[in-house]
Amino acid sequence: MMTVDRFDRTPIYQQVARAVRDRILSGELQPRDPIPSESEMVRDHGVARDTARAAVLLLREEGYVVTMPQRGSFVADRENWPK
């Protein structure tokens, strides 16, 4: 599931975030479902852990993801998604 295009000018963390966001918007990941862990993103996209962490942070800032300490990151309820 390699979705990173290293020739694309879009920063890699944004490409990883886009891949997860697309899964959310398509309905593959539903509200309250866990998103892939940082380790899974590292493995699936061939990126550094800091890149995966930045992707999750971006998704949180956009409102698609909530993070619960000691539990992980989950798809936010739809009312929190951007309009």
Beta strands, then each sheet from edge to edge (+ up, - down):
strand 1: 65-68
strand 2: 72-75
sheet 1: 1+ 2-
end
